[in-house]
């Protein structure tokens, strides 16, 4: 049984199993949409806001997830596991790199 | 004796989000030897070929990253001299009593302008490497358990004020600058590699706006074959790999970067050239940083610059 995860802004939808994190589900399919960093809840680059749906989580670094973030479901995608269909918005510090089409990005 | 002063990296203390998951990772996947647990709940490890009681310590916390990085110095007189020299330079130091860390003597602790806590110590109990000192075999059974690096080699730390950090290491602690990467305008160093002996680096720093960040702790492998074997073991255990196996242009070392279960990057490292203190520093311009990081691919991987704990 998988759930459908929709990434707002990036126009990406994919199937994710409940025992698979939102990030690894996306990454395993070779899709882009959420920035990939440490995949262990430590670095914060995969931060998303869950705008719709139910989920469970594992421990993630409080350097990147404050009490306010927790209350507003702003979490690290590598530590979020879907228990229903989900909608997420990418808000991590690499958001622009992922959600801006390559042609519109400034040259490095 | 040629090698005096600071001898080598002696210990790192790293924060993990789930202690037992991390113990299983460091003991059974990375293949460190667990040597003890203390009343604070910290778990102590060493690499199989290290002789001191511990070199890598983890503690459970609500955030990842590094608590401190420590160097072993020659003896107690050297420790006292560095303490006095640091204070004379204008850096506040603190004495951590012997025994606060298991099997470890008194430590001199100070904070760098990059926000990293450094320590110096002269004593840590020699527990040996599982090989007798008389008629020693070249290795013991522990070498085949997990990735099994032979020692804690160095760390790369990210934070502000790298120029000031460089001065402290070179003017007070006796390190020398082996290699550097310039900033895009060429007027300062974006990253520095410092040695206290003849290793290609014992510690490195990169300029970064947030203080006190860990880029990686590095573990030394014996051969390129062992680095490739490390990559196999990482994949068998679904370890999150960042870059490699490849070779750095900077240092010439062979490498895999990967992350522990809490997102602390670590490296399995091998090789590198052998500098002497009289050698001129080697310089990389920022537009060649990609080769410096990953020589075959000539690629400045995005995660190298932006993913830290």
Interface residues (C-beta under 8 A of the other chain):
Chain A: X36 X37 X38 X39 X40 X41 X42 X43 X45 X58 X59 X60 X61 X62 X63 X93 X94 X97
Chain B: X17 X18 X62 X63 X64 X65 X240 X242 X259 X260 X261 X262 X263 X264 X265 X302 X303 X306 X307 X308 X309
